[in-house]
Amino acid sequence: MVTSVSTSGFTISTSAGQKVTVKKASSTKYSKGTSSSSATSIKKGVRVLVLGTTNGTTITASRVVVQPTAGGGSTTPSAAGVVPFQRGAKSTSKQVGQIPAGYSQGSGTIVSGTAANKATEAALAAYPGGVVDRVVKLSNGEYEVHNIGVNWPHHIFVSQAFKVVGAN
């Protein structure tokens, strides 16, 4: 959620309560849902998904997507189950939806670019609040989005059609 806006960027607060500074670049692209937009759509109180490069708690944005308001009719697993990160707290261990058959942690090939961005968008739309540090393409063509900064979910599984199918 956007908490403040300035000429150089804006500040967001994640669902886990972490404050993150977002720096705009001349090449930053904006969209509202699936439609192209501009920086003027970024206002206090708006939910956003930010893709870019990180340095501590600062993101230099390559893409900013203004998220639809709650109640968008999503069929993805509920984000209500996200467990915010708390230092020293035991991680929650549970599984939701489908985990690819034969999945083993560490398998697959790290991917980047459009496919990784689409998988990240799907994962964070379903389970907001974490930070994605990598996207892995599995042998069955699905993606595992590695989510850090939350105690659960740590792995979010996304289909080839970029729909969330499960998490653990």
DSSP file (Angstrom, degrees, kcal/mol; ACC not computed):
  #  RESIDUE AA STRUCTURE BP1 BP2  ACC     N-H-->O    O-->H-N    N-H-->O    O-->H-N    TCO  KAPPA ALPHA  PHI   PSI    X-CA   Y-CA   Z-CA
    1    1 A M              0   0    0      0, 0.0    12,-2.5     0, 0.0     2,-0.3   0.000 360.0 360.0 360.0 133.8    0.0    0.0    0.0
    2    2 A V  E     +A   12   0A   0     44,-2.7    43,-3.1    41,-0.3    10,-0.3  -0.570 360.0 176.1 -72.9 127.1    1.3    3.4   -0.9
    3    3 A T  E     +     0   0A   0      8,-3.1     2,-0.3     1,-0.4     9,-0.2   0.674  65.1   2.3-105.9 -24.0    1.9    5.5    2.2
    4    4 A S  E     -A   11   0A   0      7,-1.3     7,-2.5    39,-0.1     2,-0.4  -0.978  59.6-148.8-160.4 155.1    3.4    8.7    0.6
    5    5 A V  E     +A   10   0A   0     -2,-0.3     5,-0.2     5,-0.2     2,-0.2  -0.980  17.9 169.8-129.5 138.1    4.3   10.1   -2.8
    6    6 A S        -     0   0    0      3,-3.1     3,-0.4    -2,-0.4    -2,-0.0  -0.798  49.6 -96.1-133.9 179.0    7.2   12.4   -3.8
    7    7 A T  S    S+     0   0    0     -2,-0.2     3,-0.1     1,-0.2    17,-0.0   0.793 123.3  45.9 -68.9 -27.0    8.7   13.7   -7.1
    8    8 A S  S    S-     0   0    0      1,-0.1    16,-2.6    15,-0.1     2,-0.3   0.572 129.0 -64.5 -93.0  -9.5   11.4   11.0   -7.0
    9    9 A G  E     - B   0  23A   0     -3,-0.4    -3,-3.1    14,-0.2     2,-0.3  -0.962  55.6 -89.8 163.3-146.3    9.2    8.1   -6.1
   10   10 A F  E     -AB   5  22A   0     12,-2.2    12,-3.5    -2,-0.3     2,-0.4  -0.970  21.3-117.8-158.4 168.8    7.0    6.8   -3.3
   11   11 A T  E     -AB   4  21A   0     -7,-2.5    -8,-3.1    -2,-0.3    -7,-1.3  -0.929  26.5-168.8-116.0 139.6    6.9    4.8   -0.1
   12   12 A I  E     -AB   2  20A   0      8,-2.9     8,-2.7    -2,-0.4     2,-0.5  -0.880  15.7-144.3-123.5 159.1    5.0    1.6    0.5
   13   13 A S  E     - B   0  19A   0    -12,-2.5     6,-0.2    -2,-0.3    -2,-0.0  -0.993  22.9-138.7-119.7 123.7    4.1   -0.5    3.5
   14   14 A T    >   -     0   0    0      4,-2.7     3,-2.3    -2,-0.5   116,-0.0  -0.278  28.6-104.6 -75.4 166.9    4.0   -4.2    2.8
   15   15 A S  T 3  S+     0   0    0      1,-0.3    -1,-0.1     2,-0.1   114,-0.1   0.711 125.1  59.2 -64.8 -17.5    1.2   -6.4    4.4
   16   16 A A  T 3  S-     0   0    0    113,-0.3    -1,-0.3     2,-0.1    -2,-0.0   0.402 123.0-108.5 -88.8   2.1    4.0   -7.6    6.8
   17   17 A G    <   +     0   0    0     -3,-2.3     2,-0.3     1,-0.3    -2,-0.1   0.522  69.6 144.0  88.3   5.9    4.4   -3.9    7.9
   18   18 A Q        -     0   0    0    111,-0.2    -4,-2.7     1,-0.0     2,-0.4  -0.639  46.1-134.0 -82.8 135.5    7.8   -3.3    6.3
   19   19 A K  E     -B   13   0A   0     -2,-0.3     2,-0.4    -6,-0.2    -6,-0.2  -0.762  26.1-174.4 -87.6 130.7    8.4    0.2    4.9
   20   20 A V  E     -B   12   0A   0     -8,-2.7    -8,-2.9    -2,-0.4     2,-0.5  -0.992  18.1-141.5-130.7 133.0    9.9    0.2    1.4
   21   21 A T  E     -Bc  11  58A   0     36,-2.6    38,-2.9    -2,-0.4     2,-0.6  -0.813  14.8-157.8 -92.9 131.0   11.1    3.2   -0.6
   22   22 A V  E     -Bc  10  59A   0    -12,-3.5   -12,-2.2    -2,-0.5     2,-0.4  -0.948   3.5-157.6-112.9 119.7   10.4    3.0   -4.4
   23   23 A K  E     -Bc   9  60A   0     36,-3.0    38,-2.4    -2,-0.6   -14,-0.2  -0.820  12.7-136.0 -96.5 132.7   12.6    5.1   -6.7
   24   24 A K        -     0   0    0    -16,-2.6     2,-0.3    -2,-0.4    38,-0.1  -0.573  17.2-162.4 -81.6 149.2   11.2    6.1  -10.1
   25   25 A A    >   -     0   0    0     36,-0.3     3,-1.6    -2,-0.2    36,-0.0  -0.876  34.0-110.9-123.0 161.5   13.5    5.8  -13.2
   26   26 A S  T 3  S+     0   0    0     -2,-0.3    -1,-0.0     1,-0.3    -2,-0.0   0.777 121.0  50.2 -62.8 -23.5   12.9    7.4  -16.5
   27   27 A S  T 3  S+     0   0    0     34,-0.1    -1,-0.3     2,-0.1     2,-0.1   0.423  79.5 128.4 -94.3   0.7   12.3    3.9  -17.9
   28   28 A T    <   -     0   0    0     -3,-1.6     2,-0.4    35,-0.1    35,-0.2  -0.359  47.3-150.6 -61.0 130.7    9.7    2.9  -15.3
   29   29 A K  E     -d   63   0A   0     33,-2.2    35,-2.5    -2,-0.1     2,-0.4  -0.835   8.6-157.8-104.3 143.5    6.5    1.6  -16.9
   30   30 A Y  E     +d   64   0A   0      7,-0.5     7,-2.4    -2,-0.4     2,-0.3  -0.924  13.2 173.0-122.0 144.0    3.2    1.9  -15.2
   31   31 A S  E     -dE  65  36A   0     33,-2.1    35,-3.0    -2,-0.4     2,-0.6  -0.986  26.7-144.0-145.1 156.7   -0.1    0.0  -15.6
   32   32 A K  E >  S-dE  66  35A   0      3,-3.0     3,-1.9    -2,-0.3     2,-0.5  -0.945  80.5 -46.1-120.3 104.7   -3.4   -0.2  -13.9
   33   33 A G  T 3  S-     0   0    0     33,-1.8    33,-0.0    -2,-0.6    34,-0.0  -0.614 125.2 -25.3  66.2-120.3   -4.5   -3.8  -14.0
   34   34 A T  T 3  S+     0   0    0     -2,-0.5     2,-0.3    -3,-0.1    -1,-0.3   0.414 121.2  93.3-103.5   0.4   -3.7   -4.8  -17.6
   35   35 A S  E <  S-E   32   0A   0     -3,-1.9    -3,-3.0     1,-0.1     2,-0.0  -0.708  82.4-106.3 -97.1 146.4   -4.0   -1.3  -19.0
   36   36 A S  E     +E   31   0A   0     -2,-0.3    -5,-0.3    -5,-0.2     2,-0.2  -0.354  48.5 165.1 -64.7 147.8   -1.1    1.1  -19.5
   37   37 A S        -     0   0    0     -7,-2.4    -7,-0.5    -2,-0.0     2,-0.3  -0.688  25.9-117.1-145.0-164.5   -1.0    4.0  -17.1
   38   38 A S    >   -     0   0    0     -2,-0.2     3,-2.0    -9,-0.1     4,-0.2  -0.850  38.8 -89.5-139.4 175.9    1.3    6.7  -15.8
   39   39 A A  G >  S+     0   0    0      1,-0.3     3,-1.7    -2,-0.3    -8,-0.0   0.720 115.4  74.7 -61.3 -21.3    3.0    7.8  -12.6
   40   40 A T  G 3  S+     0   0    0      1,-0.3    -1,-0.3     3,-0.0    -3,-0.0   0.674  82.8  67.9 -68.3 -14.7   -0.1   10.0  -11.8
   41   41 A S  G <  S+     0   0    0     -3,-2.0     2,-0.8     2,-0.0    -1,-0.3   0.586  78.5  94.5 -79.0  -8.7   -2.0    6.8  -10.9
   42   42 A I    <   +     0   0    0     -3,-1.7     2,-0.3    -4,-0.2     6,-0.0  -0.758  55.0 153.4 -87.4 110.9    0.3    6.3   -7.9
   43   43 A K    >   -     0   0    0     -2,-0.8     3,-1.9   -39,-0.0   -41,-0.3  -0.928  52.2 -79.3-135.6 157.8   -1.5    7.9   -4.9
   44   44 A K  T 3  S+     0   0    0     -2,-0.3   -41,-0.2     1,-0.2     3,-0.1  -0.322 116.6  24.2 -56.7 134.4   -1.6    7.4   -1.2
   45   45 A G  T 3  S+     0   0    0    -43,-3.1     2,-0.3     1,-0.3    -1,-0.2   0.329  90.6 127.4  92.2  -6.7   -3.7    4.4   -0.2
   46   46 A V    <   -     0   0    0     -3,-1.9   -44,-2.7   -44,-0.1     2,-0.4  -0.643  59.1-127.2 -86.0 139.9   -3.4    2.6   -3.5
   47   47 A R        +     0   0    0     20,-0.3    20,-2.8    -2,-0.3     2,-0.3  -0.724  36.6 179.0 -84.3 132.9   -2.2   -1.0   -3.6
   48   48 A V  E     -F   66   0A   0     -2,-0.4     2,-0.5    18,-0.3    18,-0.2  -0.936  29.7-144.8-134.2 156.3    0.7   -1.6   -5.9
   49   49 A L  E     -F   65   0A   0     16,-2.3    16,-2.8    -2,-0.3     2,-0.5  -0.993  24.0-160.5-115.2 127.2    3.0   -4.3   -7.1
   50   50 A V  E     -F   64   0A   0     -2,-0.5     2,-0.4    14,-0.2    14,-0.2  -0.942   8.6-172.1-116.1 127.0    6.6   -3.1   -7.8
   51   51 A L  E     +F   63   0A   0     12,-2.9    11,-3.1    -2,-0.5    12,-2.1  -0.944  38.8  87.8-112.7 137.8    9.1   -5.0  -10.0
   52   52 A G  E    S-F   61   0A   0     -2,-0.4     2,-0.4     9,-0.3     9,-0.2  -0.984  75.2 -45.1 168.9-161.2   12.7   -3.8  -10.1
   53   53 A T  E     -F   60   0A   0      7,-1.8     7,-2.8    -2,-0.3     2,-0.3  -0.811  51.0-143.4-103.2 142.3   16.1   -4.0   -8.5
   54   54 A T  E     +F   59   0A   0     -2,-0.4     2,-0.3     5,-0.2     5,-0.2  -0.753  22.0 178.4-108.5 151.8   16.5   -3.9   -4.7
   55   55 A N  E >  S-F   58   0A   0      3,-2.5     3,-1.2    -2,-0.3     2,-0.4  -0.784  72.9 -55.2-145.3  97.3   19.1   -2.4   -2.4
   56   56 A G  T 3  S-     0   0    0     -2,-0.3    -1,-0.1     1,-0.2   -36,-0.0  -0.553 122.6 -16.9  66.6-122.7   18.1   -3.0    1.2
   57   57 A T  T 3  S+     0   0    0     -2,-0.4   -36,-2.6    -3,-0.1     2,-0.4   0.031 120.3  94.0-103.7  26.4   14.7   -1.6    1.6
   58   58 A T  E <   -cF  21  55A   0     -3,-1.2    -3,-2.5   -38,-0.2     2,-0.5  -0.970  54.5-164.9-118.8 133.9   14.8    0.5   -1.6
   59   59 A I  E     -cF  22  54A   0    -38,-2.9   -36,-3.0    -2,-0.4     2,-0.8  -0.974  13.6-149.5-115.9 127.7   13.5   -0.7   -5.0
   60   60 A T  E     -cF  23  53A   0     -7,-2.8    -7,-1.8    -2,-0.5     2,-0.2  -0.879  35.4-131.6 -90.6 111.0   14.5    1.1   -8.2
   61   61 A A  E     + F   0  52A   0    -38,-2.4   -36,-0.3    -2,-0.8    -9,-0.3  -0.414  40.3 169.2 -77.0 131.7   11.3    0.4  -10.1
   62   62 A S  E    S+     0   0A   0    -11,-3.1   -33,-2.2     1,-0.4     2,-0.3   0.655  81.8  13.7-100.0 -29.1   11.2   -1.0  -13.7
   63   63 A R  E     -dF  29  51A   0    -12,-2.1   -12,-2.9   -35,-0.2     2,-0.4  -0.990  61.3-168.6-148.4 137.6    7.5   -1.7  -13.5
   64   64 A V  E     -dF  30  50A   0    -35,-2.5   -33,-2.1    -2,-0.3     2,-0.5  -0.994   7.3-166.3-127.7 125.0    4.7   -0.6  -11.2
   65   65 A V  E     -dF  31  49A   0    -16,-2.8   -16,-2.3    -2,-0.4     2,-0.5  -0.952  16.3-140.7-114.4 119.1    1.2   -2.2  -11.4
   66   66 A V  E     -dF  32  48A   0    -35,-3.0   -33,-1.8    -2,-0.5   -18,-0.3  -0.689  29.4-133.7 -75.4 123.4   -1.7   -0.5   -9.6
   67   67 A Q        -     0   0    0    -20,-2.8   -20,-0.3    -2,-0.5     3,-0.1  -0.474  17.3-105.3 -82.5 148.2   -3.6   -3.4   -8.1
   68   68 A P        -     0   0    0      0, 0.0     4,-0.1     0, 0.0    -1,-0.1  -0.291  46.0 -94.2 -64.7 157.9   -7.4   -3.7   -8.4
   69   69 A T        -     0   0    0      1,-0.1     3,-0.2     2,-0.1   -23,-0.0  -0.261  57.7 -73.5 -68.8 163.2   -9.4   -3.0   -5.2
   70   70 A A  S    S+     0   0    0      1,-0.2    -1,-0.1     2,-0.1     0, 0.0  -0.128 114.8  47.2 -56.3 152.5  -10.3   -5.9   -3.0
   71   71 A G        +     0   0    0     -3,-0.1    -1,-0.2     1,-0.0    -2,-0.1   0.753  61.3 149.2  86.1  26.0  -13.1   -8.2   -4.2
   72   72 A G        -     0   0    0     -3,-0.2    -2,-0.1    -4,-0.1    -1,-0.0   0.401  66.4-111.0 -74.8   3.8  -11.7   -8.7   -7.7
   73   73 A G        +     0   0    0      1,-0.2    -1,-0.1     2,-0.0    -3,-0.0   0.769  52.5 176.4  77.2  25.6  -13.2  -12.2   -7.9
   74   74 A S        -     0   0    0      1,-0.1    -1,-0.2     3,-0.0    -3,-0.0  -0.338  26.8-159.1 -66.0 142.9   -9.9  -14.0   -7.9
   75   75 A T        +     0   0    0      2,-0.0    -1,-0.1    -2,-0.0     3,-0.1   0.272  58.3 111.7-102.7   9.6   -9.9  -17.8   -7.8
   76   76 A T  S    S-     0   0    0      1,-0.2     3,-0.1    49,-0.0    89,-0.1  -0.374  84.2 -77.0 -78.4 161.8   -6.4  -18.0   -6.4
   77   77 A P        -     0   0    0      0, 0.0    -1,-0.2     0, 0.0     2,-0.1  -0.192  64.2 -86.6 -56.0 152.9   -5.7  -19.3   -2.9
   78   78 A S    >   -     0   0    0      1,-0.1     3,-0.9    -3,-0.1    48,-0.1  -0.367  22.1-151.1 -69.7 135.4   -6.5  -16.7   -0.2
   79   79 A A  G >  S+     0   0    0      1,-0.2     3,-2.2     2,-0.1    -1,-0.1   0.553  83.9  89.8 -78.2  -8.1   -3.8  -14.2    0.8
   80   80 A A  G 3  S+     0   0    0      1,-0.3    -1,-0.2     3,-0.0    47,-0.1   0.750  79.4  62.4 -60.5 -21.2   -5.4  -14.2    4.3
   81   81 A G  G <  S+     0   0    0     -3,-0.9    -1,-0.3     2,-0.1     2,-0.1   0.443  71.6 124.1 -86.2   1.2   -3.1  -17.1    5.2
   82   82 A V    <   -     0   0    0     -3,-2.2    -3,-0.0     1,-0.1    47,-0.0  -0.428  52.2-149.8 -62.8 130.7    0.2  -15.1    4.6
   83   83 A V  E     -G  152   0B   0     69,-2.6    68,-2.5    -2,-0.1    69,-1.2  -0.902  16.1-131.7-105.8 108.0    2.2  -15.2    7.8
   84   84 A P  E     -G  150   0B   0      0, 0.0    66,-0.2     0, 0.0     2,-0.2  -0.201  31.4 -97.0 -57.9 148.4    4.3  -12.0    8.2
   85   85 A F        +     0   0    0     64,-1.1     2,-0.4    66,-0.1    65,-0.0  -0.451  43.4 179.1 -68.8 134.8    8.0  -12.5    9.0
   86   86 A Q    >   -     0   0    0     -2,-0.2     3,-2.5     3,-0.2    64,-0.0  -0.962  33.6-115.1-137.5 120.0    8.9  -12.2   12.6
   87   87 A R  T 3  S+     0   0    0     -2,-0.4     3,-0.1     1,-0.3    -2,-0.0  -0.284 101.3  11.1 -55.0 129.5   12.5  -12.7   13.7
   88   88 A G  T 3  S+     0   0    0      1,-0.3     2,-0.3     0, 0.0    -1,-0.3   0.313  95.4 129.7  85.4  -8.8   12.7  -15.7   15.9
   89   89 A A    <   -     0   0    0     -3,-2.5    -1,-0.3     1,-0.1     2,-0.2  -0.602  66.0-110.7 -80.7 139.3    9.2  -16.9   15.1
   90   90 A K        -     0   0    0     -2,-0.3     2,-0.1    -3,-0.1    -1,-0.1  -0.469  37.7-110.7 -67.0 135.2    8.9  -20.6   14.0
   91   91 A S        -     0   0    0     -2,-0.2     2,-0.3     1,-0.1    61,-0.1  -0.425  28.2-117.4 -69.2 139.7    8.0  -20.8   10.4
   92   92 A T        -     0   0    0     59,-0.2     2,-0.6    -2,-0.1    -1,-0.1  -0.601  24.1-153.2 -76.4 135.7    4.5  -22.1    9.6
   93   93 A S        +     0   0    0     -2,-0.3     2,-0.3    59,-0.1    59,-0.1  -0.912  38.6 123.6-116.1 106.1    4.5  -25.4    7.7
   94   94 A K        -     0   0    0     -2,-0.6     2,-0.4    74,-0.4    -2,-0.0  -0.974  44.7-135.3-153.6 166.0    1.5  -26.0    5.5
   95   95 A Q        -     0   0    0     -2,-0.3     2,-0.4    58,-0.1    73,-0.2  -0.980  15.1-172.0-128.6 138.1    0.5  -26.7    2.0
   96   96 A V  E     -H  167   0C   0     71,-2.8    71,-2.6    -2,-0.4    69,-0.0  -0.991  54.6 -18.8-129.5 137.7   -2.3  -25.1   -0.1
   97   97 A G  E    S-H  166   0C   0     -2,-0.4     2,-0.4    69,-0.3    69,-0.3  -0.308 107.9 -16.9  71.2-151.0   -3.5  -26.1   -3.5
   98   98 A Q        -     0   0    0     67,-3.3    59,-0.1    59,-0.1    67,-0.1  -0.786  48.8-163.1 -99.4 131.1   -1.4  -28.3   -5.9
   99   99 A I        -     0   0    0     -2,-0.4     3,-0.1    67,-0.1     4,-0.1  -0.948  42.4 -99.0-104.3 129.7    2.3  -28.8   -5.5
  100  100 A P    >   -     0   0    0      0, 0.0     3,-2.0     0, 0.0    -1,-0.0  -0.174  43.3-102.0 -53.2 136.8    3.8  -30.2   -8.7
  101  101 A A  T 3  S+     0   0    0      1,-0.3    39,-0.1    39,-0.0    -3,-0.0  -0.335 107.4  15.2 -57.6 135.4    4.3  -34.0   -8.7
  102  102 A G  T 3  S+     0   0    0      1,-0.2    -1,-0.3    -3,-0.1     2,-0.1   0.560  88.2 160.2  76.2   8.3    8.0  -34.8   -8.1
  103  103 A Y    <   +     0   0    0     -3,-2.0     2,-0.4    -4,-0.1    -1,-0.2  -0.401  13.3 178.7 -64.3 135.0    8.8  -31.3   -6.9
  104  104 A S    >   -     0   0    0     -2,-0.1     3,-2.1     0, 0.0    -1,-0.0  -0.995  36.6-102.7-136.8 136.0   12.0  -31.1   -4.8
  105  105 A Q  T 3  S+     0   0    0     -2,-0.4     3,-0.1     1,-0.3     0, 0.0  -0.256 107.5  26.4 -56.1 134.5   13.4  -27.9   -3.4
  106  106 A G  T 3  S+     0   0    0      1,-0.4    -1,-0.3     3,-0.0     2,-0.1   0.345  93.4 121.7  93.7  -6.1   16.3  -26.7   -5.4
  107  107 A S    <   +     0   0    0     -3,-2.1    -1,-0.4     2,-0.1     2,-0.1  -0.487  47.3  41.9 -86.3 162.5   15.2  -28.3   -8.7
  108  108 A G  S    S-     0   0    0     -2,-0.1     2,-0.4    -3,-0.1    30,-0.2  -0.382  85.9 -70.4  99.5-177.1   14.6  -26.4  -11.9
  109  109 A T  E     -I  137   0C   0     28,-2.2    28,-3.2    -2,-0.1     2,-0.2  -0.970  41.0-117.8-122.5 129.1   16.3  -23.5  -13.8
  110  110 A I  E     -I  136   0C   0     -2,-0.4     2,-0.3    26,-0.3    26,-0.3  -0.459  37.9-168.0 -65.3 132.8   16.4  -19.9  -12.6
  111  111 A V  E     -I  135   0C   0     24,-2.7    24,-0.6    -2,-0.2     2,-0.2  -0.823  11.5-178.1-121.6 161.2   14.6  -17.7  -15.1
  112  112 A S        +     0   0    0     -2,-0.3     4,-0.5    22,-0.1     3,-0.4  -0.792  42.1  48.6-140.8-175.8   14.4  -13.9  -15.7
  113  113 A G  S  > S-     0   0    0     -2,-0.2     4,-2.5     1,-0.2     5,-0.2  -0.418 109.8 -15.2  81.5-153.8   12.6  -11.5  -18.0
  114  114 A T  H  > S+     0   0    0      1,-0.2     4,-2.7     2,-0.2     5,-0.2   0.882 135.0  50.7 -57.8 -46.1    8.9  -11.5  -19.0
  115  115 A A  H  > S+     0   0    0     -3,-0.4     4,-2.3     1,-0.2    -1,-0.2   0.923 112.7  46.7 -60.6 -44.7    8.1  -15.0  -17.7
  116  116 A A  H  > S+     0   0    0     -4,-0.5     4,-2.4     1,-0.2    -1,-0.2   0.898 112.5  50.4 -64.5 -40.5    9.7  -14.3  -14.3
  117  117 A N  H  X S+     0   0    0     -4,-2.5     4,-2.6     2,-0.2    -2,-0.2   0.915 111.6  47.4 -63.7 -43.3    7.9  -11.0  -14.1
  118  118 A K  H  X S+     0   0    0     -4,-2.7     4,-2.2     2,-0.2    -2,-0.2   0.902 113.1  48.3 -66.0 -40.6    4.5  -12.6  -14.9
  119  119 A A  H  X S+     0   0    0     -4,-2.3     4,-2.5    -5,-0.2    -2,-0.2   0.906 112.5  49.6 -65.0 -41.3    5.0  -15.4  -12.4
  120  120 A T  H  X S+     0   0    0     -4,-2.4     4,-2.8     2,-0.2     5,-0.3   0.921 109.6  51.1 -62.8 -45.5    6.1  -12.9   -9.8
  121  121 A E  H  X S+     0   0    0     -4,-2.6     4,-1.8     1,-0.2    -2,-0.2   0.930 112.3  46.5 -58.2 -46.6    3.0  -10.7  -10.4
  122  122 A A  H  X S+     0   0    0     -4,-2.2     4,-1.7     1,-0.2    -1,-0.2   0.933 114.3  47.7 -62.0 -46.2    0.7  -13.7  -10.1
  123  123 A A  H  X S+     0   0    0     -4,-2.5     4,-2.6     1,-0.2    -2,-0.2   0.922 114.9  43.6 -63.4 -46.0    2.4  -14.9   -6.9
  124  124 A L  H  < S+     0   0    0     -4,-2.8    -1,-0.2     1,-0.2    -2,-0.2   0.740 109.3  57.2 -77.0 -21.3    2.4  -11.6   -5.1
  125  125 A A  H  < S+     0   0    0     -4,-1.8    -1,-0.2    -5,-0.3    -2,-0.2   0.888 115.8  37.4 -69.8 -38.2   -1.2  -10.8   -6.2
  126  126 A A  H  < S+     0   0    0     -4,-1.7    -2,-0.2     1,-0.2    -3,-0.1   0.858 134.5  23.1 -78.9 -36.9   -2.3  -14.0   -4.5
  127  127 A Y  S >< S-     0   0    0     -4,-2.6     3,-0.6    -5,-0.2    -1,-0.2  -0.676  83.5-173.7-132.3  76.5    0.1  -13.7   -1.5
  128  128 A P  T 3   +     0   0    0      0, 0.0     3,-0.1     0, 0.0    -3,-0.1  -0.265  53.9  53.9 -71.9 157.7    1.2  -10.1   -1.0
  129  129 A G  T 3  S+     0   0    0      1,-0.4  -113,-0.3  -114,-0.1  -111,-0.2   0.144  81.4  94.6 113.2 -19.3    3.8   -8.9    1.5
  130  130 A G    <   -     0   0    0     -3,-0.6     2,-0.4    -6,-0.1    -1,-0.4  -0.256  68.5-119.2 -93.6-174.9    6.9  -10.9    0.7
  131  131 A V  E     - J   0 148C   0     17,-3.6    17,-3.5    -3,-0.1     2,-0.5  -0.998  20.3-138.0-126.8 127.1    9.9  -10.2   -1.5
  132  132 A V  E     + J   0 147C   0     -2,-0.4    15,-0.2    15,-0.2     3,-0.1  -0.748  22.8 175.2 -88.0 125.6   10.7  -12.5   -4.4
  133  133 A D  E     -     0   0C   0     13,-1.7     2,-0.3    -2,-0.5    -1,-0.1   0.599  65.7  -0.8-104.9 -13.9   14.3  -13.3   -4.8
  134  134 A R  E     - J   0 146C   0     12,-0.8    12,-2.5   -18,-0.0     2,-0.4  -0.969  52.4-143.5-167.2 157.3   14.1  -15.7   -7.6
  135  135 A V  E     -IJ 111 145C   0    -24,-0.6   -24,-2.7    -2,-0.3     2,-0.4  -0.996  19.9-162.3-125.5 132.1   11.8  -17.5  -10.0
  136  136 A V  E     -IJ 110 144C   0      8,-2.7     8,-2.9    -2,-0.4     2,-0.6  -0.950  13.1-140.9-118.8 131.2   12.6  -21.1  -11.1
  137  137 A K  E     -IJ 109 143C   0    -28,-3.2   -28,-2.2    -2,-0.4     6,-0.2  -0.816  25.4-145.0 -89.5 124.4   11.1  -22.9  -14.1
  138  138 A L    >   -     0   0    0      4,-3.2     3,-2.0    -2,-0.6   -30,-0.1  -0.373  26.0-102.0 -86.7 167.0   10.3  -26.5  -13.1
  139  139 A S  T 3  S+     0   0    0      1,-0.3    -1,-0.1     2,-0.1    -2,-0.0   0.737 121.1  57.0 -62.7 -23.8   10.7  -29.6  -15.4
  140  140 A N  T 3  S-     0   0    0    -39,-0.1    -1,-0.3     2,-0.1    20,-0.1   0.407 121.3-105.2 -88.1   3.6    6.9  -29.7  -16.0
  141  141 A G  S <  S+     0   0    0     -3,-2.0    -2,-0.1     1,-0.3     2,-0.1   0.290  84.3 118.9  93.0  -9.8    6.9  -26.0  -17.3
  142  142 A E        -     0   0    0     -5,-0.1    -4,-3.2    17,-0.0     2,-0.4  -0.307  59.5-120.8 -80.9 173.1    5.4  -24.5  -14.2
  143  143 A Y  E     -JK 137 158C   0     15,-3.2    15,-2.7    -6,-0.2     2,-0.5  -0.899   8.9-152.2-119.2 144.9    7.2  -21.9  -12.1
  144  144 A E  E     -JK 136 157C   0     -8,-2.9    -8,-2.7    -2,-0.4     2,-0.6  -0.980  14.6-156.8-111.1 120.1    8.2  -21.9   -8.4
  145  145 A V  E     -JK 135 156C   0     11,-3.3    11,-2.2    -2,-0.5     2,-0.7  -0.880  11.5-141.8 -99.5 119.0    8.3  -18.3   -7.1
  146  146 A H  E     -JK 134 155C   0    -12,-2.5   -13,-1.7    -2,-0.6   -12,-0.8  -0.732  19.4-164.1 -88.7 113.1   10.7  -18.1   -4.1
  147  147 A N  E     +J  132   0C   0      7,-2.7     2,-0.3    -2,-0.7   -15,-0.2  -0.863  11.1 175.7-106.6 119.2    9.1  -15.8   -1.6
  148  148 A I  E     +J  131   0C   0    -17,-3.5   -17,-3.6    -2,-0.5     3,-0.1  -0.742  55.3  56.0-115.4 168.2   11.2  -14.3    1.3
  149  149 A G  S    S+     0   0    0      1,-0.3   -64,-1.1    -2,-0.3     2,-0.3   0.438  96.7  75.7  89.8  -0.3   10.3  -11.8    3.9
  150  150 A V  E    S-G   84   0B   0    -66,-0.2    -1,-0.3    -3,-0.2   -19,-0.1  -0.965  76.2-134.9-134.2 153.5    7.3  -13.8    5.2
  151  151 A N  E    S+     0   0B   0    -68,-2.5     3,-0.2    -2,-0.3   -59,-0.2   0.750  87.0  55.6 -79.5 -22.9    7.2  -16.9    7.3
  152  152 A W  E    S+G   83   0B   0    -69,-1.2   -69,-2.6     1,-0.3    -1,-0.3  -0.923  95.1  28.5-159.1 140.3    4.6  -18.5    4.9
  153  153 A P        +     0   0    0      0, 0.0    -1,-0.3     0, 0.0     3,-0.1   0.570  58.4 165.2 -84.9 149.3    4.3  -19.1    2.0
  154  154 A H  S    S+     0   0    0      1,-0.3    -7,-2.7    -3,-0.2     2,-0.4   0.761  71.6  36.7 -96.2 -32.8    7.9  -19.6    1.0
  155  155 A H  E     -K  146   0C   0     -9,-0.2    13,-2.4     2,-0.0     2,-0.5  -0.990  67.0-170.4-124.1 125.9    7.3  -21.3   -2.3
  156  156 A I  E     -KL 145 167C   0    -11,-2.2   -11,-3.3    -2,-0.4     2,-0.5  -0.973  14.3-145.5-117.3 127.4    4.4  -20.3   -4.6
  157  157 A F  E     -KL 144 166C   0      9,-3.1     8,-2.9    -2,-0.5     9,-1.3  -0.808  15.6-171.6-100.9 130.0    3.7  -22.4   -7.6
  158  158 A V  E     -KL 143 164C   0    -15,-2.7   -15,-3.2    -2,-0.5     6,-0.2  -0.961  17.9-127.4-125.1 133.7    2.4  -20.8  -10.8
  159  159 A S    >   -     0   0    0      4,-3.1     3,-2.0    -2,-0.4   -18,-0.1  -0.125  33.8 -99.6 -72.0 172.1    1.1  -22.6  -13.9
  160  160 A Q  T 3  S+     0   0    0      1,-0.3    -1,-0.1     2,-0.1   -18,-0.0   0.725 127.7  57.9 -63.7 -21.5    2.3  -22.0  -17.4
  161  161 A A  T 3  S-     0   0    0      2,-0.1    -1,-0.3     0, 0.0    -2,-0.1   0.290 122.1-110.7 -90.6   8.9   -0.7  -19.8  -17.8
  162  162 A F  S <  S+     0   0    0     -3,-2.0     2,-0.4     1,-0.2    -2,-0.1   0.885  73.2 135.5  62.9  44.6    0.6  -17.7  -14.9
  163  163 A K        -     0   0    0    -41,-0.0    -4,-3.1   -40,-0.0     2,-0.3  -0.969  61.4-112.0-117.3 137.0   -2.2  -18.7  -12.4
  164  164 A V  E     + L   0 158C   0     -2,-0.4    -6,-0.3    -6,-0.2     3,-0.1  -0.513  38.4 170.7 -68.7 129.7   -1.3  -19.6   -8.8
  165  165 A V  E     -     0   0C   0     -8,-2.9   -67,-3.3     1,-0.4     2,-0.3   0.563  57.6 -18.9-116.5 -15.5   -1.9  -23.3   -8.3
  166  166 A G  E     -HL  97 157C   0     -9,-1.3    -9,-3.1   -69,-0.3    -1,-0.4  -0.986  49.1-152.7-177.9 171.4   -0.4  -23.9   -4.9
  167  167 A A  E      HL  96 156C   0    -71,-2.6   -71,-2.8    -2,-0.3   -11,-0.2  -0.988 360.0 360.0-157.3 150.7    1.9  -22.8   -2.1
  168  168 A N              0   0    0    -13,-2.4   -74,-0.4    -2,-0.3   -12,-0.2   0.272 360.0 360.0-148.7 360.0    4.0  -24.3    0.7
